[in-house]
Amino acid sequence: MPTLRKRSTLLLLIAYFCLAAAAESPTVSGYGRAGFTAAGVGSAVRYGEELGTRISLSASPSPGVTARVEGEYRWASGYAHPLGRYAAAGLPEPAGVATAESIPGSDLHAEFLIDHAWVSAAWGPAEIALGKMPLSRGSAWLINPTDRVNRPGLDSLGAEESPGYPAVSLDAALGWRYGVSGNILFTDTGGDGEVDIDEGAPENTPFALHVSAYPDWAQLSAGVARESRLENGERRQDYYLLFDLTSDIGKVGITAETALKLPEESGDWKLEEALESSVGLTYLAEPLDTELMAEYIHLGSGAAGSDSYDYEAFLAGDSLLLAEEYLFLRAARSASPEWTLEGAAVINLNDGSLLAIPSLEWEPQADLLFSAAVAVPLGGGTDEFGGSRELVPGNDWQPWDDYLINLMLKLYF
């Protein structure tokens, strides 16, 4: 791993000098961050710290051609590190996770990765891109059913960038009112990094194809996607029909996303289990200068009762929402150009528990941001938020801490 990190650093430096030489004025931007975490479970309080620097380099060596590289250095300790959270919960590390025993002499606090590295070229109304690129999609706030690449979850809420995936993408405008876009993914859905001899076969390659329309009253999109991944040593493909709508009625914004999983050759197919959807409303209360949002979410893959929650998927990071029905509420108010106060809640409509997330941002100048957020689950028993499970004999594990406090300082350049 240390050698791999050194090579990654060298590659990023080489990419920078190549971009700098290829263009007269390459763009360099990014940010540095420092964070502090405190979490409580019962009488115990856990602490963690994190540091990070993200650098983005972009250039246009010739008209219509753009190259971009983004790299990030991360450092985390204690409860801010995934291994620290597993240790605090008394759970064994998941399979495939590096430990100090598996890589002697390594420092597992630090990580360096090249998150984005892609090149795009435009020819008339079409643009093609290839490399490691972000592939996020959808208009909803919390969960995007039409995004069949990124794993859904609260960890992506408010994130500044989407992770990169090896892919080829194409976007083309068909006049003023229509467009077509698509991508072919060069890795399994979810990007777990596991190598499989059959993953490169055409029938196992994930893809997505969308057709968009832009009438005066809305933005519409319909498409099809294939997921492909390895489960318990066996190759699995799932096909989806996708639909996305963004519109407004007066001062009320409307978003609607739907993904319908198509029937398999064998097995029972039920509409409520095959359907994932999100319908949201936004409204700007001008007298209060407050943006209000409400979003209903249906996850057909989720469980209707707490006894069926898939905590293995939770621990693997495949999903942080395990139930079938949710309501997401959010209110954000800018008290001044420097201060923003936000309150959000994720309500599990199946068991009645909820996760409250108030936050505060202070931006005294354009390149400096301080934020504070608290996550508090309200529930009990075996509820998703605030409940507990015995995953390891004798260990009463609680997926969500009694409270989680996060303080973050960011410097932009």
Residue pairs with C-beta under 8 A, 6 or more apart in sequence:
1 98
1 103
1 106
2 105
2 106
2 107
5 110
5 111
5 112
8 71
8 112
8 113
8 114
9 112
11 114
12 55
12 69
12 71
12 114
15 57
15 69
15 114
15 117
16 57
16 69
19 26
19 57
19 58
19 59
19 61
19 67
19 69
20 26
20 59
22 59
22 61
22 67
23 59
23 60
23 61
26 57
26 58
26 59
27 56
27 57
27 58
27 59
28 55
28 56
28 57
28 413
29 55
29 56
29 412
29 413
30 53
30 54
30 55
30 56
30 70
30 412
30 413
31 53
31 54
31 160
31 410
31 411
31 412
31 413
32 51
32 52
32 53
32 54
32 410
32 411
32 413
33 50
33 51
33 52
33 53
33 408
33 409
33 410
33 411
34 49
34 50
34 51
34 408
34 409
35 49
35 50
35 51
35 80
35 406
35 407
35 408
35 409
36 47
36 48
36 49
36 50
36 406
36 407
36 408
37 46
37 47
37 48
37 49
37 50
37 78
37 79
37 80
37 404
37 405
37 406
37 407
38 45
38 46
38 47
38 48
38 79
38 404
38 405
39 45
39 46
39 48
39 79
39 401
39 402
39 403
39 404
39 405
40 46
40 401
40 402
40 403
41 88
41 398
41 401
41 402
42 402
44 88
46 78
46 79
46 84
46 88
46 401
47 78
47 79
48 76
48 77
48 78
48 79
48 80
48 81
48 84
49 76
49 77
49 78
49 80
50 74
50 75
50 76
50 77
50 80
51 74
51 75
51 76
52 72
52 73
52 74
52 75
53 72
53 73
54 70
54 71
54 72
54 73
54 115
54 161
55 70
55 71
55 72
56 68
56 69
56 70
56 116
57 68
57 69
57 70
58 66
58 67
58 68
58 69
59 66
59 67
60 66
60 67
61 67
64 121
64 122
64 123
65 119
65 120
65 121
65 122
66 119
66 120
66 121
67 118
67 119
68 116
68 117
68 118
68 119
69 114
69 116
69 117
70 114
70 115
70 116
70 117
70 161
70 164
71 112
71 113
71 114
71 115
72 112
72 113
72 115
73 110
73 111
73 112
74 110
74 111
74 112
74 113
75 109
75 110
75 111
76 84
76 109
77 84
77 109
78 84
79 85
79 88
81 108
81 109
82 97
83 93
83 97
83 99
83 108
86 92
86 93
86 94
89 395
89 397
89 398
90 392
90 395
90 397
91 315
91 391
91 392
91 395
91 397
92 392
93 99
94 315
94 316
96 193
96 194
98 106
98 108
99 108
100 106
100 108
114 132
115 132
115 161
115 163
115 164
116 131
116 132
116 133
116 134
116 161
116 164
117 131
117 132
117 164
118 129
118 130
118 131
118 132
118 133
118 164
119 129
119 130
119 131
120 127
120 128
120 129
120 130
121 127
121 128
121 129
125 172
125 173
125 174
126 170
126 171
126 172
126 173
127 170
127 171
127 172
128 168
128 169
128 170
129 168
129 169
129 170
130 167
130 168
130 169
131 164
131 166
131 167
132 164
132 165
132 166
132 167
133 164
133 165
133 167
133 169
134 161
134 162
134 163
134 164
134 165
135 147
135 149
135 150
135 162
135 165
135 167
135 169
135 183
135 185
136 144
136 147
136 149
136 150
136 162
137 144
137 146
137 147
137 149
137 208
137 210
137 244
138 144
138 145
138 146
138 147
138 244
138 257
138 278
139 219
139 244
139 245
139 246
139 255
139 257
140 255
140 257
140 278
140 280
140 295
140 297
141 157
141 255
141 280
141 293
141 295
141 328
141 330
142 154
142 157
142 278
142 295
142 297
142 326
142 328
142 346
143 152
143 276
143 278
143 297
143 299
143 321
143 326
144 150
144 152
144 257
144 278
145 242
145 257
145 258
145 259
145 276
145 277
145 278
146 221
146 223
146 242
146 243
146 244
146 257
146 258
146 259
148 189
148 206
148 208
148 225
148 227
148 240
148 242
148 259
149 165
149 185
149 189
149 206
149 208
150 156
150 162
150 163
151 190
151 317
151 318
151 319
152 319
152 320
152 321
153 317
153 319
153 320
153 321
154 320
154 321
154 346
154 355
155 320
156 162
157 344
157 357
163 191
165 185
165 186
165 187
165 191
166 185
166 186
166 187
167 183
167 184
167 185
167 186
168 183
168 184
168 186
169 181
169 182
169 183
169 184
170 180
170 181
170 182
170 183
171 179
171 180
171 181
172 179
172 180
172 181
173 179
174 180
176 214
177 213
177 214
177 215
178 211
178 212
178 213
178 214
179 211
179 212
179 214
180 209
180 210
180 211
180 212
181 209
181 210
181 212
182 207
182 208
182 209
182 210
183 207
183 208
184 205
184 206
184 207
185 205
185 206
185 207
186 205
187 193
187 199
187 206
188 194
188 196
188 199
188 206
188 228
188 229
188 230
189 206
189 227
189 228
189 229
190 229
190 318
192 229
192 230
194 230
196 230
196 235
198 204
198 235
199 228
199 230
199 235
203 237
204 228
204 235
204 237
205 226
205 228
206 225
206 226
206 227
206 228
207 225
207 226
208 223
208 224
208 225
208 226
208 242
209 223
209 224
209 225
210 221
210 222
210 223
210 242
211 221
211 222
211 223
212 219
212 220
212 221
213 219
213 220
213 221
214 220
217 247
218 245
218 246
218 247
219 244
219 245
219 246
219 247
220 244
220 245
221 242
221 243
221 244
221 245
222 241
222 242
222 243
222 244
223 241
223 242
223 243
224 239
224 240
224 241
224 242
225 239
225 240
225 242
225 259
226 237
226 238
226 239
226 240
227 237
227 238
227 239
227 240
228 235
228 236
228 237
229 235
229 236
230 236
238 261
238 262
238 264
239 261
239 262
240 259
240 260
240 261
240 262
241 259
241 260
241 262
242 257
242 258
242 259
242 260
243 256
243 257
243 258
244 256
244 257
244 258
245 254
245 255
245 256
245 257
246 253
246 254
246 255
247 253
247 254
248 254
251 283
251 284
252 281
252 282
252 283
253 280
253 281
253 282
253 283
254 279
254 280
254 281
255 278
255 279
255 280
255 282
255 295
256 277
256 278
256 279
256 280
257 277
257 278
257 279
258 275
258 276
258 277
259 275
259 276
259 277
260 274
260 275
260 276
261 274
261 275
261 276
261 300
262 274
263 269
263 274
272 298
272 300
273 300
273 301
274 300
275 298
275 300
276 298
276 299
276 300
276 301
277 297
277 298
278 295
278 296
278 297
278 298
279 295
279 296
280 293
280 294
280 295
280 296
280 328
281 293
281 294
281 295
282 291
282 292
282 293
283 291
283 292
283 293
284 290
284 291
284 292
285 291
285 292
288 333
289 333
289 334
290 331
290 332
290 333
291 330
291 331
291 332
291 333
292 330
292 331
293 328
293 329
293 330
293 331
294 327
294 328
294 329
294 330
295 327
295 328
295 329
295 330
296 325
296 326
296 327
296 328
297 321
297 325
297 326
297 327
297 328
298 324
298 325
299 321
299 323
299 324
299 325
299 326
300 324
301 319
302 321
302 322
302 323
302 324
302 325
302 350
303 309
303 310
303 322
303 323
303 324
303 350
304 323
304 324
304 350
305 350
305 351
306 323
306 350
306 351
306 381
306 382
306 383
306 384
306 387
307 382
309 322
309 323
309 382
309 384
309 389
310 319
310 322
311 322
311 389
311 391
311 399
313 319
313 322
314 320
314 322
314 399
321 346
321 384
322 384
323 348
323 349
323 350
323 351
323 384
324 350
325 348
325 349
325 350
326 346
326 347
326 348
326 349
327 346
327 347
327 349
328 344
328 345
328 346
328 347
329 344
329 345
329 347
330 342
330 343
330 344
330 345
331 342
331 343
331 344
332 340
332 341
332 342
332 343
333 340
333 341
333 342
334 340
335 341
337 363
338 362
338 363
338 364
339 360
339 361
339 362
339 363
340 360
340 361
340 363
341 358
341 359
341 360
342 358
342 359
342 360
342 361
343 356
343 357
343 358
343 359
344 356
344 357
344 358
344 359
345 354
345 355
345 356
345 357
346 354
346 355
346 357
346 385
347 353
347 354
348 354
348 379
348 383
348 384
348 385
351 379
351 382
351 383
351 384
351 387
352 379
352 383
353 377
353 378
353 379
353 380
353 383
353 384
353 385
353 386
353 387
354 377
354 378
354 379
354 385
355 375
355 376
355 377
355 378
355 385
355 400
356 374
356 375
356 376
356 377
356 378
357 373
357 374
357 375
357 376
358 373
358 374
359 371
359 372
359 373
359 374
360 371
360 372
360 373
361 369
361 370
361 371
362 369
362 370
362 371
363 369
363 370
364 370
366 412
367 411
367 412
367 413
368 410
368 411
368 412
369 408
369 409
369 410
369 412
370 407
370 408
370 409
370 410
371 406
371 407
371 408
371 410
372 405
372 406
372 407
372 408
373 405
373 406
373 408
374 403
374 404
374 405
374 406
375 400
375 401
375 403
375 404
375 406
376 402
376 403
376 404
377 385
377 386
377 400
377 401
377 402
378 385
378 386
379 385
379 386
379 387
380 386
380 387
381 387
382 388
382 389
384 399
384 400
385 400
386 400
386 402
387 398
387 399
388 396
388 397
388 398
388 399
389 396
389 397
389 398
389 399
390 396
390 397
391 397
